[in-house]
Amino acid sequence: MSKCSNKVILMVLVVLSYFHGANADPLETFKPSKALPHFSLQDQHARPFGLAQLHGHWSLMFMGFTSCPDVCPVTMMKLEAVRAELGLRLPPERLPNIVFIAVDPQRDRPVLEGYLAYFHPENIGITGDLKQLDILVDGLDGFYRIDKPRSGDGHYDVIHTASIAVINPRGELAAKISPPFYVEPIANFLTQIIRQADPL
Amino acid sequence: MKAYFGGFLCCLIVVLALAGNNMEARAESLAPMVAAVDARQPQLPEVVAVRSVYLTIVNSSASSLKIVAVRSPAFESIEIHRTQVSDGLVSMSAVTAVAVPAQGRVLFSPEGLHLMALGPKKYYVIGERYPMTVYFENDQVLLVEVLVVAPNFVAQDCTYCAPEREAVHVHESLQHHE
C-alpha cells in the first residue's frame, strides 16, 4: 500500500474517531423534546410546585440531597457560574431557573429553605412525597436510591443521577448534561439551544 | 490568581511528629518530610451538618505512608470518602486507608477523594481556621490548619479540572521547605 493510501486511511480513522467522540458528548439534545409527567411537589417555601411551574421559562434541574457535602454544593456553584455566564449572553427572561430536586425529603424538607438561600435567593428547591418524586425522576430518565441509615450516627448516603436536565419553557426535557461539568462548554451549549428555540 | 494561591499557602502546616511525644521538638527534626497543602473547607449553610475538606498531602520522604484516620476538634468525626460517577449515577463510598507514595502526593479534591466532616461543633465563618490531625500508620501524625472558604472557590476546582493548579501548589510547597 502506498504512503498516500496510508495517509488517507489514517485521516478517515481520525474523522471517524472524532464523530464517535461526538456521539459520546456529555451535552445531549433530545429532538423532539420529551414531555414530562404531571407531578405534585413543594418548593422550599412549602408552595406547590408541579409541571405548571416549569412553563414559561428554561430550567436546569438536578438531583441531590442537602446532607451531600461534596458533589451537590459543587454542582450548585457550577450552575451559578453557568447562569452568570449566560447573563452576559441572553436576555433576563431567557435565563434558566436552577431547580434542585431534593430526593431525601426526610432530611431535606426541614432545611431546604435555608440551604437554597445560602447559595442564591432565586434558586428553587423542590421535594415532597417519595411517590411524587419518583414520578418526576422517572420522567427525567433519572434514578435515586436512599441507603439505610447506619448504626451509631444514623448517617446514610443517597445515590442519584449525576446529570443535569435542561427543561424548555413548554415543560419538556430538551437536553441532558452529563458530568464532568465544565462551566464554559455548558454555557456555550445552553446559549445555542436557548437561542435556537422559539421565542417565549 | 497569585493572591489566591498565597492565601491558601498560609494554611500550609508541616509538622510530622510521633503521637504522644513533644510534638514541637520532634517536628524540628522530622519536618519537612510531609506537608499538607491548600487545606480548605468550603462553607455550607449552617443548617447542614456535613462539610467537605480538601487538601493535598505531599510526601517528600523516601518511605510510603498510609493515612488511617483524620480527626478535628471542630467536628464529631471525619471520614475519608470517595465520590464516584458510574453509569450516570453519583455515589460516595467510605475509604478505610489511603496510601501516600514515597516522593509522591495524594489529592483530596472536589468530586473525588475527599474528607467528609460530620457534626460541626461550631459554625466557622469564611476566613476562619481550625485544626485537624491526619493520622498515619505507625502512629505518625500530621497537624493541619484548615481554612474555611466561600463555596464558589471550588466551583472551578475539581478532580479533573485543574492539574496545573495542583502542580503549582506542590511546587511552592516544596520550595517552602528548602
Chai-1 contact restraints between the chains, C-beta under 6 A:
chainA,res_idxA,chainB,res_idxB,connection_type,confidence,min_distance_angstrom,max_distance_angstrom,comment,restraint_id
A,T66,B,V48,contact,1.0,0.0,6.0,A-B,restraint_1
A,S67,B,V50,contact,1.0,0.0,6.0,A-B,restraint_2
A,P69,B,V50,contact,1.0,0.0,6.0,A-B,restraint_3
A,P69,B,R51,contact,1.0,0.0,6.0,A-B,restraint_4
A,P69,B,S52,contact,1.0,0.0,6.0,A-B,restraint_5
A,P69,B,M116,contact,1.0,0.0,6.0,A-B,restraint_6
A,D70,B,S52,contact,1.0,0.0,6.0,A-B,restraint_7
A,D70,B,T83,contact,1.0,0.0,6.0,A-B,restraint_8
A,D70,B,H114,contact,1.0,0.0,6.0,A-B,restraint_9
A,V71,B,T83,contact,1.0,0.0,6.0,A-B,restraint_10
A,V71,B,V90,contact,1.0,0.0,6.0,A-B,restraint_11
A,V71,B,E111,contact,1.0,0.0,6.0,A-B,restraint_12
A,P73,B,L44,contact,1.0,0.0,6.0,A-B,restraint_13
A,P73,B,P151,contact,1.0,0.0,6.0,A-B,restraint_14
A,V74,B,P110,contact,1.0,0.0,6.0,A-B,restraint_15
A,V74,B,V154,contact,1.0,0.0,6.0,A-B,restraint_16
A,M77,B,P151,contact,1.0,0.0,6.0,A-B,restraint_17
A,M77,B,N152,contact,1.0,0.0,6.0,A-B,restraint_18
A,M77,B,A155,contact,1.0,0.0,6.0,A-B,restraint_19
A,K78,B,A155,contact,1.0,0.0,6.0,A-B,restraint_20
A,A81,B,A155,contact,1.0,0.0,6.0,A-B,restraint_21
A,V111,B,V47,contact,1.0,0.0,6.0,A-B,restraint_22
A,G114,B,P45,contact,1.0,0.0,6.0,A-B,restraint_23
A,G114,B,V47,contact,1.0,0.0,6.0,A-B,restraint_24
A,Y115,B,P45,contact,1.0,0.0,6.0,A-B,restraint_25
A,Y118,B,P45,contact,1.0,0.0,6.0,A-B,restraint_26
A,D157,B,M92,contact,1.0,0.0,6.0,A-B,restraint_27
A,I159,B,L89,contact,1.0,0.0,6.0,A-B,restraint_28
A,I159,B,S91,contact,1.0,0.0,6.0,A-B,restraint_29
A,A162,B,V85,contact,1.0,0.0,6.0,A-B,restraint_30
A,A162,B,G88,contact,1.0,0.0,6.0,A-B,restraint_31
A,A162,B,V90,contact,1.0,0.0,6.0,A-B,restraint_32
A,P179,B,V85,contact,1.0,0.0,6.0,A-B,restraint_33
A,P180,B,Y160,contact,1.0,0.0,6.0,A-B,restraint_34
